[in-house]
Amino acid sequence: MTGHYNNVLSAEIDRYACLTYQHLYGENPNNDLTTDQFKDLVDRTEYDVLLAGFPCQTFSRAGNEEGFNDDTKGIIFNHIAEIIQRTRPMAIFLENVDNLVKHDNGNTFSTIINKLEIVLNYKVIGIDYGIDGSPIITGNEKRFVRNSKNFGVPQNRPRTYIMGFDRERYDINILNSLPDLPQSNDLHIYEDLRDLLELQADARFYMSSGYFDTLVKHRKRQRENGNGFGYRIVNAPEIEHPVANTIMATGGSGKERNLIYDPQEGIAGQIIATKTTPLNSYGIRVMTPREWGKLQGFVNYAFINENGEDEFEFPAGISDCQKYKQFGNSVTIPVIQTMAEFMTECLQELGEDVE
């Protein structure tokens, strides 16, 4: 394995995500990883590293047993594990929500680690072992959760990352000496959220007065009940170094917990056809898709060419709703870049010819 990483095969079933992927990379990733057809295709594809994200799902008791012919066909991780078993890549890297480590009282994470460590025989970074050699899983969740805000972007986005290397291929002593995943990087793409925002946004991003009043009342009720839930104006003047809350794949709290104070002339009271009441008079809006793209490292970072020009763009016809969904579903590129560099260092330590 030499040179930089090249993607050789992808699997995506969302129609609009496939359109964006093809627009950016020139290939259609429309494959369903749960199908025998795709698994056979992976069997015929030469590759070294498997990357995957998957839903956080509860496993049945059968999911802890060796093999994959159980009653958990709906568990996406099991399909990923089957592909790993069939093709044995030198390294794997999996991403999930931070709650994965605690999901179902820790049973989900325990099942995943046991599958990787015991059934598939991969050394998972961050796992220690008992006297009998069995993986010790509880109590070390922090070794798997990393936050995007520590990797150059102002977004509080904790995520679970699992990296493993093939024990059948590499020296066990070197594997056991590999360090934990990096906690941060040295990137300073933005000083804070204010440095990222594009103020004087288009009127369509401002909240209607009726909707904003509803949010104000909802937060008041929550606080009266002793809860901290509700909308957040994340660049409020009193916040010294603002950071966005986690952006999400659906509109909902992903937008309401990241409201922006952006007053400008002519906005208050304006009528927008898609909103049932006039625009609010407080200068409050949601973040724009471009701002979400910056929070994930797509806009103003990953696609800047040698001339300093940003080449990231969606294909024509992709709605704002789909843009939010795709950014919210994605990984944060500066985090993944750092993890890829760390993986490269590990592979070099294990004797691979990786530049």
Summary of the structure (lengths in Angstrom):
residues: 355
radius of gyration: 22.4
end to end distance: 8.7
largest distance: 70.3
contacts: 1003
relative contact order: 0.13
helix: 38%
strand: 13%
